[in-house]
Amino acid sequence: MRFANPELLLLILTIPFLVWWKRRGEVSLPFSSLVFVKGYNSLTSRLKVVIEHLWVVALVLLIIACARPQLPEGVAEGGEKGLEMVLAIDTSASMKSLKAGRSKLAVVKEVAKEFISGRKMDRIGLVAFAGDAIMVCPLTDDYELLKGFVDELNFGLLPSGTAIGTAIAVSINLLKDSRTESSRLIILLSDGVNNSGDIQPMDSASIARTMGIRVYTIEEGRTIDHLLERAQGDYGVNVDLLRDIAKLTGGEHFKIPSPKELLVVYEEIDRLEKERLERESYTYRDVYHLPALTALGLIMCETILLNMRFRRI
């Protein structure tokens, strides 16, 4: 169950004040003892107290009705949709570092192809970046074609450096005309800090947020903390940039020690997005009439009973 207007539930907090205000206006007669009063503490008198407060329960139910409770009805027609994503991969010189005799980029390419092979309904684009960024492949569901483009990623295609802001901007450009607005994302992998490009990363992230595009950032490598701290102090480098980008856009930030762990992260991102998409694909029906009718019934019961069997003298 969910509520279309959950903020209205806060009105329930005003009910104790209303109860106090109602009692404040009641007239009472002082007695030294009620022990000898006929009917005091009988079942009828106790029921009368309950009936006199049915309006409180009715008011709670009316507030719930105003908040519009909704129950899931099922998956919307055409609700089974795939994701639309861009893989933005760092091809700067730092990715030449060897891991078990292979460059980090070679391992990333292998893992990316394995991830692509597991897709079914998703459309995926590819962006490469270093000191600049370029579209390598537009959004496509031809996974064999896409894996061919991944194979072609190499060093020296772009100027040296790391232009994260430009990479995000190029990725946004691929997604701006996509078929869906609820499941667009960018998965950006980098092992360095932003030091190139004319577009500031947080500016690109703000545009992505405005367009409803989530950016998942993956930081590869065990960073040398003291060198980064010195860079932050001397050059104003934001060592938390990738985390800030993900937070701003509603994505998540991952830090992996080596490219081998990349597939686990890709699959985790896929799981998060598929769960989000499944939630958004459900249709809901209003059931506000149930608490509203129950409240009406309670008010009628209270009115009838207090004017008949439990009438005040």
Summary of the structure (lengths in Angstrom):
residues: 313
radius of gyration: 31.2
end to end distance: 44.8
largest distance: 100.7
contacts: 940
relative contact order: 0.15
helix: 49%
strand: 19%
